[in-house]
């Protein structure tokens, strides 16, 4: 009940998960989690990264500006913590499914959404998470035999969700 999706191109997984969340919610499914929305900024400054929290739609900024020449991590840990907290509340309120934008560096290192993913699975709530090539080894170390790679296609993701929810 732990599906993961990878896709080529910047923002491809984000778009897939956002569309999936929108569709499942429109169908009346109780979804919690976070999908990422990047906004390009003027003057070639790195994009602003936000998480749209599910089901509320509230947005939390997870990037911070470190200057145009910076090469360090731009993650705003307080924003990520807020997203994790609200997702935990959604799980406690009876979510049927958890969508997580990315199993990233924070999760590989034991922070971010990592504990919440385990909690959801322990409660029998399916999880779909985006993973990029840089973090796939850390994700598979965490997930082990529970990880199921899903095709990066909207219908395939929806079908997996519906099949997983029916098998409960």
DSSP file (Angstrom, degrees, kcal/mol; ACC not computed):
  #  RESIDUE AA STRUCTURE BP1 BP2  ACC     N-H-->O    O-->H-N    N-H-->O    O-->H-N    TCO  KAPPA ALPHA  PHI   PSI    X-CA   Y-CA   Z-CA
    1    1 A X              0   0    0      0, 0.0   126,-2.6     0, 0.0     2,-0.5   0.000 360.0 360.0 360.0  22.1    0.0    0.0    0.0
    2    2 A X  E     -ab 127 147A   0    144,-0.9   146,-2.2   124,-0.2     2,-0.3  -0.891 360.0-179.7-121.4  99.4    3.0    2.3   -0.6
    3    3 A X  E     -ab 128 148A   0    124,-2.8   126,-2.1    -2,-0.5     2,-0.4  -0.733   5.5-167.8 -97.1 146.7    3.1    3.4   -4.2
    4    4 A X  E     -ab 129 149A   0    144,-2.2   146,-3.0    -2,-0.3     2,-0.4  -0.979   3.5-157.7-133.6 151.2    5.8    5.7   -5.6
    5    5 A X  E     -ab 130 150A   0    124,-2.0   126,-2.3    -2,-0.4     2,-0.3  -0.980   7.0-175.4-131.5 138.8    6.0    7.6   -8.8
    6    6 A X        +     0   0    0    144,-0.5     2,-0.3    -2,-0.4   146,-0.2  -0.961   9.6 176.4-127.3 146.7    8.9    8.9  -10.8
    7    7 A X        -     0   0    0     -2,-0.3     6,-0.3   124,-0.3     2,-0.2  -0.995  29.9-109.4-150.9 151.6    8.8   11.0  -14.0
    8    8 A X  S    S+     0   0    0     -2,-0.3   124,-0.0     4,-0.1    -2,-0.0  -0.538  76.7  39.2 -79.2 144.6   11.1   12.8  -16.3
    9    9 A X  S >  S-     0   0    0     -2,-0.2     3,-1.7     3,-0.1     4,-0.4   0.293  94.6 -64.8  96.8 142.3   11.2   16.5  -16.4
   10   10 A X  T 3  S+     0   0    0      1,-0.3    -2,-0.1     2,-0.1     0, 0.0  -0.361 119.0   3.6 -60.4 129.5   11.0   19.3  -13.8
   11   11 A X  T 3> S+     0   0    0     -2,-0.1     4,-2.4    -4,-0.1    -1,-0.3   0.449  91.5 121.3  78.8   0.7    7.6   19.4  -12.1
   12   12 A X  H <> S+     0   0    0     -3,-1.7     4,-2.1     1,-0.2     5,-0.1   0.931  78.3  42.6 -65.0 -45.6    6.3   16.3  -13.9
   13   13 A X  H  > S+     0   0    0     -4,-0.4     4,-2.7    -6,-0.3     5,-0.3   0.904 112.4  55.5 -66.2 -39.9    5.6   14.4  -10.7
   14   14 A X  H  > S+     0   0    0      1,-0.2     4,-2.4     2,-0.2    -2,-0.2   0.930 109.2  46.5 -57.0 -46.3    4.2   17.5   -9.0
   15   15 A X  H  X S+     0   0    0     -4,-2.4     4,-2.3     2,-0.2    -1,-0.2   0.901 112.2  50.7 -64.6 -41.4    1.6   18.0  -11.9
   16   16 A X  H  X S+     0   0    0     -4,-2.1     4,-2.3     1,-0.2    -2,-0.2   0.940 113.9  43.4 -60.9 -48.2    0.6   14.3  -11.8
   17   17 A X  H  X S+     0   0    0     -4,-2.7     4,-2.7     2,-0.2    -2,-0.2   0.874 112.6  52.2 -69.5 -37.1    0.0   14.3   -8.0
   18   18 A X  H  X S+     0   0    0     -4,-2.4     4,-2.3    -5,-0.3    -1,-0.2   0.926 112.1  46.0 -63.7 -43.6   -1.8   17.6   -8.1
   19   19 A X  H  X S+     0   0    0     -4,-2.3     4,-2.4     2,-0.2    -2,-0.2   0.899 112.8  50.8 -65.4 -40.2   -4.2   16.4  -10.8
   20   20 A X  H  X S+     0   0    0     -4,-2.3     4,-2.8    -5,-0.2     5,-0.3   0.935 110.7  48.5 -62.2 -46.4   -4.7   13.1   -9.0
   21   21 A X  H  X S+     0   0    0     -4,-2.7     4,-2.5     1,-0.2     5,-0.2   0.926 111.9  49.2 -59.7 -45.6   -5.5   14.9   -5.7
   22   22 A X  H  X S+     0   0    0     -4,-2.3     4,-2.1     1,-0.2    -1,-0.2   0.921 113.7  45.9 -61.0 -44.6   -8.0   17.2   -7.5
   23   23 A X  H  X S+     0   0    0     -4,-2.4     4,-1.4     2,-0.2    -2,-0.2   0.932 113.4  47.6 -66.7 -46.0   -9.7   14.3   -9.2
   24   24 A X  H  <>S+     0   0    0     -4,-2.8     5,-2.5     1,-0.2    -1,-0.2   0.899 112.8  49.1 -63.8 -39.7  -10.0   12.1   -6.1
   25   25 A X  H ><5S+     0   0    0     -4,-2.5     3,-1.8    -5,-0.3    -1,-0.2   0.899 107.8  54.1 -66.5 -38.9  -11.3   14.9   -4.0
   26   26 A X  H 3<5S+     0   0    0     -4,-2.1    -1,-0.2     1,-0.3    -2,-0.2   0.803 105.7  54.9 -63.4 -27.7  -13.9   15.8   -6.7
   27   27 A X  T 3<5S-     0   0    0     -4,-1.4    -1,-0.3    -5,-0.1    -2,-0.2   0.382 125.9-103.7 -86.0   3.8  -15.0   12.2   -6.5
   28   28 A X  T < 5 +     0   0    0     -3,-1.8     2,-0.2     1,-0.3    -3,-0.2   0.598  68.9 150.7  88.7  11.8  -15.5   12.5   -2.7
   29   29 A X      < -     0   0    0     -5,-2.5     2,-1.1    -6,-0.2    -1,-0.3  -0.547  50.1-123.8 -79.0 142.7  -12.4   10.7   -1.5
   30   30 A X        +     0   0    0     -2,-0.2    66,-3.2    64,-0.1    67,-1.4  -0.753  42.7 172.9 -89.4  98.7  -10.8   11.8    1.8
   31   31 A X  E     -c   97   0A   0     -2,-1.1     2,-0.3    64,-0.2    67,-0.2  -0.886  10.8-179.4-112.3 135.6   -7.3   12.6    0.8
   32   32 A X  E     +c   98   0A   0     65,-2.3    67,-2.4    -2,-0.4     2,-0.3  -0.893  35.9  69.3-126.0 163.1   -4.6   14.2    3.0
   33   33 A X  E    S-cD  99  54A   0     21,-1.2    21,-2.7    -2,-0.3     2,-0.3  -0.958  71.9 -71.8 134.5-152.2   -1.1   15.2    2.3
   34   34 A X  E     -cD 100  53A   0     65,-2.2    67,-1.0    -2,-0.3     2,-0.4  -0.991  24.1-162.7-151.8 136.9    0.7   17.8    0.2
   35   35 A X  E     - D   0  52A   0     17,-2.0    17,-3.6    -2,-0.3     2,-0.3  -0.940  28.4-119.3-118.0 145.9    1.3   18.5   -3.5
   36   36 A X  E     - D   0  51A   0     -2,-0.4     2,-0.4    15,-0.2    15,-0.2  -0.649  22.8-171.8 -93.1 139.3    4.1   20.9   -4.6
   37   37 A X  E     - D   0  50A   0     13,-3.1    13,-2.3    -2,-0.3     2,-0.4  -0.990   6.8-161.9-127.7 121.5    3.5   24.0   -6.6
   38   38 A X  E     - D   0  49A   0     -2,-0.4     2,-0.5    11,-0.2    11,-0.2  -0.861   1.8-161.6-104.2 137.2    6.5   25.9   -8.0
   39   39 A X  E     - D   0  48A   0      9,-2.5     9,-2.7    -2,-0.4     2,-0.1  -0.975  18.5-128.6-120.9 121.8    6.1   29.5   -9.2
   40   40 A X        -     0   0    0     -2,-0.5     2,-0.3     7,-0.2     6,-0.1  -0.410  24.4-150.3 -65.8 142.9    8.7   31.1  -11.5
   41   41 A X    >   -     0   0    0      4,-0.7     3,-0.5     1,-0.1     4,-0.2  -0.799  22.1 -94.9-113.5 156.9   10.0   34.4  -10.2
   42   42 A X  G >  S+     0   0    0     -2,-0.3     3,-1.3     1,-0.2    -1,-0.1  -0.166 100.2  32.3 -67.3 163.6   11.3   37.3  -12.3
   43   43 A X  G 3  S-     0   0    0      1,-0.3    -1,-0.2     2,-0.0     3,-0.1   0.774 124.8 -74.2  63.8  30.8   15.0   37.8  -13.2
   44   44 A X  G <  S+     0   0    0     -3,-0.5    -1,-0.3     1,-0.2     2,-0.2   0.721  84.3 156.3  57.7  23.3   15.9   34.1  -13.3
   45   45 A X    <   -     0   0    0     -3,-1.3    -4,-0.7    -4,-0.2    -1,-0.2  -0.533  56.3 -87.0 -72.9 147.9   15.7   33.8   -9.5
   46   46 A X        -     0   0    0     -2,-0.2    -1,-0.1     1,-0.1    -4,-0.0  -0.180  57.1 -92.0 -55.8 151.7   15.0   30.3   -8.4
   47   47 A X        -     0   0    0      1,-0.1     2,-0.5    -7,-0.1    -7,-0.2  -0.109  32.9-110.7 -64.9 160.2   11.3   29.4   -8.2
   48   48 A X  E     -D   39   0A   0     -9,-2.7    -9,-2.5    -3,-0.1     2,-0.5  -0.828  32.9-150.1 -89.5 129.6    9.2   29.8   -5.1
   49   49 A X  E     +D   38   0A   0     -2,-0.5    13,-2.8   -11,-0.2    14,-1.0  -0.888  20.3 172.5-106.6 129.3    8.2   26.3   -3.8
   50   50 A X  E     -DE  37  61A   0    -13,-2.3   -13,-3.1    -2,-0.5     2,-0.5  -0.951  25.8-138.0-130.6 152.2    4.9   25.8   -2.0
   51   51 A X  E     -DE  36  60A   0      9,-2.8     9,-2.4    -2,-0.3     2,-0.7  -0.952  13.6-146.5-106.8 128.8    3.1   22.9   -0.7
   52   52 A X  E     -DE  35  59A   0    -17,-3.6   -17,-2.0    -2,-0.5     7,-0.2  -0.860  23.8-136.8 -92.0 118.2   -0.7   22.8   -1.3
   53   53 A X  E  >  -D   34   0A   0      5,-3.5     4,-3.2    -2,-0.7     2,-0.4  -0.519  24.9-100.2 -82.4 141.8   -2.1   21.0    1.7
   54   54 A X  E  4 S+D   33   0A   0    -21,-2.7   -21,-1.2     1,-0.2    36,-0.1  -0.895  91.3   1.8-110.3 136.6   -4.8   18.5    1.3
   55   55 A X  T  4 S+     0   0    0     -2,-0.4    -1,-0.2   -23,-0.2   -23,-0.1  -0.997 128.6  53.6 -93.7  -3.4   -7.8   18.6    1.7
   56   56 A X  T  4 S-     0   0    0      1,-0.1    -2,-0.2     2,-0.1     3,-0.1   0.801  86.5-136.5 -66.7 -31.6   -7.9   22.4    2.6
   57   57 A X     <  +     0   0    0     -4,-3.2    -3,-0.1     1,-0.3    -1,-0.1   0.361  50.6 150.1  88.1  -6.6   -6.0   23.8   -0.3
   58   58 A X        -     0   0    0     -5,-0.2    -5,-3.5    -6,-0.1     2,-0.4  -0.288  39.7-135.9 -58.5 144.7   -4.0   26.0    2.0
   59   59 A X  E     -E   52   0A   0     -7,-0.2     2,-0.4    -3,-0.1    -7,-0.2  -0.891  17.1-169.0-110.4 137.8   -0.5   26.8    0.7
   60   60 A X  E     -E   51   0A   0     -9,-2.4    -9,-2.8    -2,-0.4     2,-0.3  -0.990  23.2-127.6-124.5 126.2    2.7   26.8    2.8
   61   61 A X  E     +E   50   0A   0     -2,-0.4   -11,-0.3   -11,-0.2    18,-0.1  -0.575  26.6 176.7 -74.9 130.2    5.9   28.2    1.4
   62   62 A X        +     0   0    0    -13,-2.8    14,-3.0    -2,-0.3     2,-0.3   0.298  55.7  76.4-116.7   7.6    8.7   25.7    1.7
   63   63 A X  B     -G   75   0B   0    -14,-1.0     2,-0.4    12,-0.3    12,-0.2  -0.871  58.2-161.5-116.0 154.6   11.5   27.6    0.0
   64   64 A X        -     0   0    0     10,-2.1     2,-0.6    -2,-0.3    -2,-0.0  -0.975  26.3-111.9-130.8 148.1   13.5   30.5    1.3
   65   65 A X        +     0   0    0     -2,-0.4     3,-0.1     1,-0.1   -17,-0.0  -0.677  34.6 169.2 -82.7 122.2   15.6   33.0   -0.6
   66   66 A X        -     0   0    0     -2,-0.6    -1,-0.1     1,-0.3     3,-0.1   0.305  60.2 -82.4-110.7   5.4   19.3   32.6    0.0
   67   67 A X    >   -     0   0    0      1,-0.1     3,-1.2     2,-0.1    -1,-0.3  -0.106  44.6 -81.4 104.6 154.1   20.4   35.0   -2.8
   68   68 A X  T 3  S+     0   0    0      1,-0.3    -1,-0.1    -3,-0.1   -22,-0.1   0.772 126.1  43.9 -63.4 -29.3   20.8   34.5   -6.5
   69   69 A X  T 3  S+     0   0    0     -3,-0.1    -1,-0.3     2,-0.0    -2,-0.1   0.417  85.1 120.9 -98.4   1.4   24.3   33.0   -6.3
   70   70 A X    <   -     0   0    0     -3,-1.2    -3,-0.1     1,-0.1    -4,-0.1  -0.301  37.2-176.0 -68.2 149.8   23.6   30.6   -3.4
   71   71 A X        +     0   0    0     -5,-0.1    -1,-0.1     2,-0.1     3,-0.1   0.330  50.5 105.7-122.2   0.6   24.1   26.9   -3.9
   72   72 A X  S    S-     0   0    0      1,-0.2     2,-0.2    -6,-0.1    -6,-0.1  -0.179  85.9 -71.0 -78.5 173.2   22.8   25.7   -0.5
   73   73 A X        -     0   0    0      1,-0.1    -1,-0.2     2,-0.0    -2,-0.1  -0.470  37.5-162.7 -66.5 128.3   19.5   24.0    0.3
   74   74 A X        +     0   0    0     -2,-0.2   -10,-2.1    -3,-0.1    -1,-0.1   0.357  42.9 133.0 -94.4   4.5   16.6   26.5    0.0
   75   75 A X  B     -G   63   0B   0    -12,-0.2     2,-0.9     1,-0.1   -12,-0.3  -0.324  51.7-144.2 -63.1 133.9   14.2   24.4    2.1
   76   76 A X    >>  -     0   0    0    -14,-3.0     4,-1.8     1,-0.2     3,-0.6  -0.861  12.2-164.0 -94.4 100.8   12.3   26.3    4.7
   77   77 A X  H 3> S+     0   0    0     -2,-0.9     4,-2.6     1,-0.2     5,-0.2   0.811  85.0  58.3 -61.7 -30.1   12.1   23.6    7.5
   78   78 A X  H 3> S+     0   0    0      2,-0.2     4,-2.2     1,-0.2    -1,-0.2   0.907 105.7  49.6 -66.0 -39.0    9.3   25.4    9.3
   79   79 A X  H <> S+     0   0    0     -3,-0.6     4,-2.1     2,-0.2    -2,-0.2   0.913 111.7  48.3 -63.3 -42.7    7.1   25.3    6.3
   80   80 A X  H  X S+     0   0    0     -4,-1.8     4,-2.5     1,-0.2    -2,-0.2   0.921 110.2  51.6 -63.9 -43.3    7.7   21.6    5.9
   81   81 A X  H  X S+     0   0    0     -4,-2.6     4,-2.6     1,-0.2    -1,-0.2   0.891 108.6  51.7 -60.7 -39.0    7.0   20.9    9.5
   82   82 A X  H  X S+     0   0    0     -4,-2.2     4,-2.4     2,-0.2    -1,-0.2   0.914 110.1  49.2 -63.8 -41.8    3.7   22.8    9.2
   83   83 A X  H  X S+     0   0    0     -4,-2.1     4,-2.0     2,-0.2    -2,-0.2   0.907 111.7  48.6 -64.0 -41.8    2.8   20.6    6.2
   84   84 A X  H  X S+     0   0    0     -4,-2.5     4,-2.5     2,-0.2    -2,-0.2   0.930 111.2  50.7 -63.2 -44.9    3.6   17.4    8.1
   85   85 A X  H  X S+     0   0    0     -4,-2.6     4,-2.0     1,-0.2    -2,-0.2   0.923 111.8  46.2 -59.8 -45.8    1.6   18.5   11.1
   86   86 A X  H  X S+     0   0    0     -4,-2.4     4,-1.9     1,-0.2    -1,-0.2   0.851 111.1  52.5 -69.4 -32.1   -1.5   19.3    9.0
   87   87 A X  H  X S+     0   0    0     -4,-2.0     4,-2.4     2,-0.2    -1,-0.2   0.896 106.7  53.5 -68.0 -38.9   -1.2   16.1    7.2
   88   88 A X  H  X S+     0   0    0     -4,-2.5     4,-2.6     1,-0.2    -2,-0.2   0.909 107.6  51.5 -58.9 -41.7   -1.0   14.2   10.5
   89   89 A X  H  X S+     0   0    0     -4,-2.0     4,-1.5     1,-0.2    -1,-0.2   0.900 109.0  50.3 -62.5 -40.4   -4.2   16.0   11.5
   90   90 A X  H  <>S+     0   0    0     -4,-1.9     5,-1.3     2,-0.2    -2,-0.2   0.887 110.2  49.9 -64.2 -39.1   -5.8   14.8    8.2
   91   91 A X  H ><5S+     0   0    0     -4,-2.4     3,-1.5     1,-0.2     4,-0.3   0.928 110.8  49.2 -64.2 -44.8   -4.7   11.3    8.9
   92   92 A X  H 3<5S+     0   0    0     -4,-2.6    -1,-0.2     1,-0.3    -2,-0.2   0.772 104.6  60.7 -64.5 -26.2   -6.2   11.4   12.4
   93   93 A X  T 3<5S-     0   0    0     -4,-1.5    -1,-0.3    -5,-0.2    -2,-0.2   0.436 129.7 -87.8 -84.1   0.7   -9.4   12.8   11.0
   94   94 A X  T < 5 -     0   0    0     -3,-1.5    -3,-0.2    -4,-0.2    -2,-0.2   0.770  57.2-179.5 104.5  29.3  -10.0    9.7    8.8
   95   95 A X      < -     0   0    0     -5,-1.3   -64,-0.2    -4,-0.3    -1,-0.1  -0.300  19.5-154.8 -59.6 145.6   -8.2   10.2    5.5
   96   96 A X  S    S+     0   0    0    -66,-3.2    30,-0.7     1,-0.3     2,-0.3   0.674  76.8  19.1 -89.8 -23.0   -8.5    7.3    3.1
   97   97 A X  E     -cf  31 126A   0    -67,-1.4   -65,-2.3    28,-0.2     2,-0.5  -0.995  63.7-145.8-152.1 145.5   -5.3    8.1    1.2
   98   98 A X  E     -cf  32 127A   0     28,-2.2    30,-2.5    -2,-0.3     2,-0.5  -0.975  11.4-168.3-118.2 129.1   -2.1   10.1    1.7
   99   99 A X  E     -cf  33 128A   0    -67,-2.4   -65,-2.2    -2,-0.5     2,-0.5  -0.973   4.5-171.5-114.8 127.6   -0.4   11.9   -1.1
  100  100 A X  E     -cf  34 129A   0     28,-2.7    30,-1.8    -2,-0.5   -65,-0.1  -0.980  20.2-143.3-122.5 127.8    3.2   13.2   -0.5
  101  101 A X  S    S-     0   0    0    -67,-1.0     2,-0.3    -2,-0.5    -1,-0.1   0.851  76.7  -3.5 -58.1 -39.1    4.9   15.4   -3.0
  102  102 A X        -     0   0    0     27,-0.1     2,-1.1   -68,-0.1    11,-0.2  -0.965  44.6-142.0-161.5 136.8    8.3   14.0   -2.5
  103  103 A X        +     0   0    0     27,-2.7    29,-0.5    -2,-0.3    36,-0.1  -0.856  57.0 161.6 -92.4  95.4   10.4   11.6   -0.5
  104  104 A X     >  -     0   0    0     -2,-1.1     4,-2.6    27,-0.1     5,-0.2  -0.108  54.6 -64.2-107.1-161.0   13.4   14.0   -0.5
  105  105 A X  H  > S+     0   0    0      1,-0.2     4,-2.0     2,-0.2     6,-0.2   0.871 128.5  55.5 -58.1 -40.9   16.6   14.6    1.4
  106  106 A X  H  4>S+     0   0    0      1,-0.2     5,-3.3     2,-0.2    -1,-0.2   0.921 111.2  44.2 -60.1 -43.7   14.7   15.3    4.7
  107  107 A X  H >45S+     0   0    0      3,-0.2     3,-1.8     1,-0.2    -2,-0.2   0.897 109.5  55.3 -69.4 -40.7   12.9   12.0    4.5
  108  108 A X  H 3<5S+     0   0    0     -4,-2.6    -1,-0.2     1,-0.3    -2,-0.2   0.881 108.9  50.0 -57.0 -37.5   16.1   10.1    3.6
  109  109 A X  T 3<5S-     0   0    0     -4,-2.0    -1,-0.3    -5,-0.2    -2,-0.2   0.351 128.3 -98.3 -86.0   5.9   17.7   11.6    6.7
  110  110 A X  T < 5S+     0   0    0     -3,-1.8    -3,-0.2     1,-0.3     5,-0.2   0.563  92.1  92.8  94.7   8.8   14.7   10.5    8.9
  111  111 A X    > < +     0   0    0     -5,-3.3     3,-1.8    -6,-0.2    -1,-0.3  -0.284  59.0  41.5-115.1-159.5   12.8   13.8    9.0
  112  112 A X  T 3  S-     0   0    0      1,-0.3     3,-0.4     2,-0.1     4,-0.3  -0.299 124.3 -14.4  60.3-132.5   10.0   15.4    7.1
  113  113 A X  T 3> S+     0   0    0    -11,-0.2     4,-2.4     1,-0.2    -1,-0.3   0.410 106.7 103.2 -84.0   1.2    7.1   13.1    6.1
  114  114 A X  H <> S+     0   0    0     -3,-1.8     4,-1.7     1,-0.2    -1,-0.2   0.912  83.2  41.4 -56.4 -52.0    9.1    9.9    6.9
  115  115 A X  H  > S+     0   0    0     -3,-0.4     4,-2.4     1,-0.2    -1,-0.2   0.894 113.5  54.6 -63.8 -39.8    7.4    9.1   10.2
  116  116 A X  H  > S+     0   0    0     -4,-0.3     4,-2.7     1,-0.2    -1,-0.2   0.889 104.1  54.5 -62.5 -39.2    4.0   10.0    8.9
  117  117 A X  H  X S+     0   0    0     -4,-2.4     4,-2.3     1,-0.2    -1,-0.2   0.937 110.2  46.9 -59.1 -46.2    4.3    7.6    6.0
  118  118 A X  H  X S+     0   0    0     -4,-1.7     4,-2.3     1,-0.2    -2,-0.2   0.893 111.4  51.3 -62.3 -40.5    5.0    4.8    8.5
  119  119 A X  H  X S+     0   0    0     -4,-2.4     4,-1.5     2,-0.2    -2,-0.2   0.920 109.6  49.6 -63.1 -44.0    2.1    5.9   10.6
  120  120 A X  H  <>S+     0   0    0     -4,-2.7     5,-2.9     1,-0.2     3,-0.4   0.939 112.3  47.2 -61.1 -46.6   -0.3    5.9    7.7
  121  121 A X  H ><5S+     0   0    0     -4,-2.3     3,-1.3     1,-0.2    -1,-0.2   0.888 108.5  54.8 -63.3 -38.5    0.9    2.4    6.6
  122  122 A X  H 3<5S+     0   0    0     -4,-2.3    -1,-0.2     1,-0.3    -2,-0.2   0.806 109.0  49.3 -63.8 -28.6    0.5    1.1   10.1
  123  123 A X  T 3<5S-     0   0    0     -4,-1.5    -1,-0.3    -3,-0.4    -2,-0.2   0.438 121.1-109.6 -88.1  -0.6   -3.1    2.3   10.1
  124  124 A X  T < 5S+     0   0    0     -3,-1.3     2,-0.6    -4,-0.3    -3,-0.2   0.673  72.0 141.0  81.4  17.2   -3.8    0.6    6.8
  125  125 A X      < -     0   0    0     -5,-2.9    -1,-0.3    -6,-0.2   -28,-0.2  -0.838  51.6-124.5 -96.4 121.4   -4.0    3.9    4.9
  126  126 A X  E     - f   0  97A   0    -30,-0.7   -28,-2.2    -2,-0.6     2,-0.4  -0.259  24.9-156.9 -64.4 150.8   -2.4    3.7    1.4
  127  127 A X  E     -af   2  98A   0   -126,-2.6  -124,-2.8   -30,-0.2     2,-0.4  -0.988  11.9-166.3-131.4 136.9    0.3    6.3    0.5
  128  128 A X  E     -af   3  99A   0    -30,-2.5   -28,-2.7    -2,-0.4     2,-0.4  -0.994  17.0-179.3-118.8 132.7    1.6    7.6   -2.8
  129  129 A X  E     -af   4 100A   0   -126,-2.1  -124,-2.0    -2,-0.4     2,-0.3  -0.981  25.2-127.1-132.6 142.5    4.8    9.5   -2.8
  130  130 A X  E     -a    5   0A   0    -30,-1.8   -27,-2.7    -2,-0.4     2,-0.4  -0.664  29.0-173.4 -82.7 143.3    6.9   11.2   -5.5
  131  131 A X        -     0   0    0   -126,-2.3  -124,-0.3    -2,-0.3     2,-0.3  -0.998  10.6-151.1-137.9 140.6   10.5   10.2   -5.7
  132  132 A X    >>  -     0   0    0    -29,-0.5     3,-1.3    -2,-0.4     4,-0.8  -0.704  33.9-104.7-107.1 167.2   13.3   11.5   -7.8
  133  133 A X  G >4 S+     0   0    0      1,-0.3     3,-0.5    -2,-0.3     4,-0.4   0.817 117.3  60.2 -58.9 -33.1   16.4    9.7   -9.1
  134  134 A X  G 34 S+     0   0    0      1,-0.2    -1,-0.3     2,-0.1     4,-0.2   0.804 115.7  32.1 -66.0 -29.2   18.6   11.3   -6.5
  135  135 A X  G <> S+     0   0    0     -3,-1.3     4,-2.3     1,-0.1    -1,-0.2   0.347  86.9 101.0-111.5   4.8   16.7    9.9   -3.6
  136  136 A X  H <X S+     0   0    0     -4,-0.8     4,-2.8    -3,-0.5     5,-0.2   0.889  82.2  52.0 -62.8 -39.3   15.4    6.6   -4.9
  137  137 A X  H  > S+     0   0    0     -4,-0.4     4,-2.1     1,-0.2    -1,-0.2   0.927 111.9  46.4 -63.2 -43.7   18.1    4.5   -3.1
  138  138 A X  H  > S+     0   0    0      2,-0.2     4,-1.7    -4,-0.2    -1,-0.2   0.877 112.8  50.6 -65.2 -37.3   17.2    6.1    0.2
  139  139 A X  H  X S+     0   0    0     -4,-2.3     4,-3.3     2,-0.2     5,-0.3   0.941 110.9  47.4 -64.6 -47.1   13.5    5.6   -0.4
  140  140 A X  H  X S+     0   0    0     -4,-2.8     4,-2.5     1,-0.2    -2,-0.2   0.846 108.9  54.9 -66.7 -32.5   13.9    2.0   -1.3
  141  141 A X  H  < S+     0   0    0     -4,-2.1    -1,-0.2    -5,-0.2    -2,-0.2   0.901 115.5  40.6 -61.6 -40.1   16.1    1.5    1.8
  142  142 A X  H  < S+     0   0    0     -4,-1.7    -2,-0.2    -5,-0.2    -1,-0.2   0.934 123.8  36.1 -71.4 -48.4   13.2    3.0    3.9
  143  143 A X  H >< S+     0   0    0     -4,-3.3     3,-2.0     1,-0.2    -3,-0.2   0.785  79.8 170.3 -84.3 -29.6   10.4    1.2    2.1
  144  144 A X  G >< S-     0   0    0     -4,-2.5     3,-1.4    -5,-0.3    -1,-0.2  -0.243  71.3  -6.9  55.5-136.1   11.9   -2.2    1.3
  145  145 A X  G 3  S+     0   0    0      1,-0.3    -1,-0.3     3,-0.0    -2,-0.1   0.575 126.4  72.1 -70.6  -9.2    9.4   -4.7    0.0
  146  146 A X  G <  S+     0   0    0     -3,-2.0  -144,-0.9    -6,-0.1     2,-0.3   0.678  74.9 100.1 -79.8 -16.5    6.5   -2.4    0.6
  147  147 A X  E <   -b    2   0A   0     -3,-1.4     2,-0.5    -7,-0.1  -144,-0.2  -0.519  49.8-174.1 -77.1 132.6    7.4   -0.1   -2.3
  148  148 A X  E     -b    3   0A   0   -146,-2.2  -144,-2.2    -2,-0.3     2,-0.3  -0.975  20.8-134.9-127.0 116.7    5.4   -0.5   -5.5
  149  149 A X  E     -b    4   0A   0     -2,-0.5     2,-0.3  -146,-0.2  -144,-0.2  -0.524  22.6-156.9 -72.7 133.7    6.5    1.6   -8.5
  150  150 A X  E     -b    5   0A   0   -146,-3.0  -144,-0.5    -2,-0.3     2,-0.1  -0.851  23.3-102.8-112.5 146.3    3.5    3.1  -10.3
  151  151 A X        -     0   0    0     -2,-0.3     2,-2.4     1,-0.1     6,-0.1  -0.415  33.3-118.5 -65.1 139.0    3.4    4.3  -13.9
  152  152 A X  S    S+     0   0    0   -146,-0.2     2,-0.4    -2,-0.1    -1,-0.1  -0.327  78.3 111.4 -79.4  60.8    3.7    8.1  -14.2
  153  153 A X  S  > S-     0   0    0     -2,-2.4     4,-2.4     1,-0.1     5,-0.2  -0.998  71.0-130.1-136.1 136.4    0.2    8.4  -15.8
  154  154 A X  H  > S+     0   0    0     -2,-0.4     4,-2.4     1,-0.2     5,-0.2   0.886 107.5  46.2 -53.6 -47.2   -2.9    9.9  -14.3
  155  155 A X  H  > S+     0   0    0      1,-0.2     4,-2.9     2,-0.2    -1,-0.2   0.889 111.3  52.3 -66.6 -38.9   -5.2    7.0  -15.0
  156  156 A X  H  > S+     0   0    0      2,-0.2     4,-2.1     1,-0.2    -1,-0.2   0.902 111.2  47.4 -64.3 -40.2   -2.7    4.4  -13.7
  157  157 A X  H  X S+     0   0    0     -4,-2.4     4,-2.3     2,-0.2    -2,-0.2   0.932 113.8  47.0 -65.8 -45.2   -2.3    6.4  -10.5
  158  158 A X  H  X S+     0   0    0     -4,-2.4     4,-2.8    -5,-0.2     5,-0.2   0.926 111.2  51.5 -62.4 -44.6   -6.1    6.7  -10.1
  159  159 A X  H  X S+     0   0    0     -4,-2.9     4,-2.7     1,-0.2     5,-0.2   0.907 109.6  50.3 -59.5 -42.2   -6.6    3.1  -10.8
  160  160 A X  H  X S+     0   0    0     -4,-2.1     4,-2.6     2,-0.2     5,-0.2   0.923 111.5  49.0 -61.3 -44.2   -4.0    2.1   -8.2
  161  161 A X  H  X S+     0   0    0     -4,-2.3     4,-2.6     2,-0.2    -2,-0.2   0.948 113.6  44.7 -60.9 -49.4   -5.8    4.3   -5.6
  162  162 A X  H  X S+     0   0    0     -4,-2.8     4,-2.0     1,-0.2    -2,-0.2   0.905 114.8  48.3 -64.8 -41.4   -9.2    2.9   -6.3
  163  163 A X  H  X S+     0   0    0     -4,-2.7     4,-1.5    -5,-0.2    -1,-0.2   0.913 113.0  48.4 -63.5 -42.7   -8.0   -0.7   -6.4
  164  164 A X  H  < S+     0   0    0     -4,-2.6     4,-0.3    -5,-0.2    -2,-0.2   0.895 111.8  49.1 -65.8 -39.9   -6.1   -0.2   -3.1
  165  165 A X  H >< S+     0   0    0     -4,-2.6     3,-0.8    -5,-0.2    -1,-0.2   0.845 109.3  52.8 -69.6 -32.6   -9.1    1.5   -1.5
  166  166 A X  H 3< S+     0   0    0     -4,-2.0    -1,-0.2     1,-0.2    -2,-0.2   0.817 101.6  60.5 -69.3 -30.5  -11.4   -1.4   -2.6
  167  167 A X  T 3<        0   0    0     -4,-1.5    -1,-0.2     1,-0.3    -2,-0.2   0.533 360.0 360.0 -79.4  -3.7   -9.1   -4.0   -1.1
  168  168 A X    <         0   0    0     -3,-0.8    -1,-0.3    -4,-0.3    -2,-0.1   0.520 360.0 360.0 -66.6 360.0   -9.5   -2.6    2.4
